[in-house]
Amino acid sequence: MLTRIPVRGRHRLADQLGLWAAPAGTEVIQVNGVRIEIDHRVRQHRMMYYGLYEENIFNFLHRYLKPGMVVFDPGANMGYFAAQCLGALSSQGMVHSFEPSRTANGQMRRMNDMPAFATWKLWDLALTDHTGEHTFYDTPRVMLRGFACLEGTYDPADKIPIRFR
């Protein structure tokens, strides 16, 4: 992993060399038992592949999280945050992931045998600070750019509206 190399510029190195050396298309990786499909053409996915995605956040989480803790993962997308947290919690904690995107939620379920994860629960719910029914905008690019949102936060041109209670 490039996280072990304390060299300035390792993100840029992973980005440039990773793009050049990567296989075409997608690849399935495993992070703490969670299967995640990455596309090496997407920078964020390359950073995940080399262990550099949100490096500071995960360094903090791995220091802070202890076995037995409960973690909420709002907007799980492809499950990378959940996978990292599962590794820090060992088999005694619990991760609750929330993902209203039917595309992202469906992919996580297809890639992983969810009942086999005693410590990971995936909910097809959106989290908000309002009660009642809301519209969630899924987009075709949700797995490539992680973009989907609740109505009122942004109005994507390629939105696929989904009503939630």
Helices and strands as residue ranges (DSSP letters): G 2-4, H 10-21, E 26-31, E 34-39, H 43-49, H 55-64, E 70-74, H 80-89, E 94-98, H 102-111, G 114-116, E 120-123, E 134-138, H 142-145, E 149-150, E 160-164
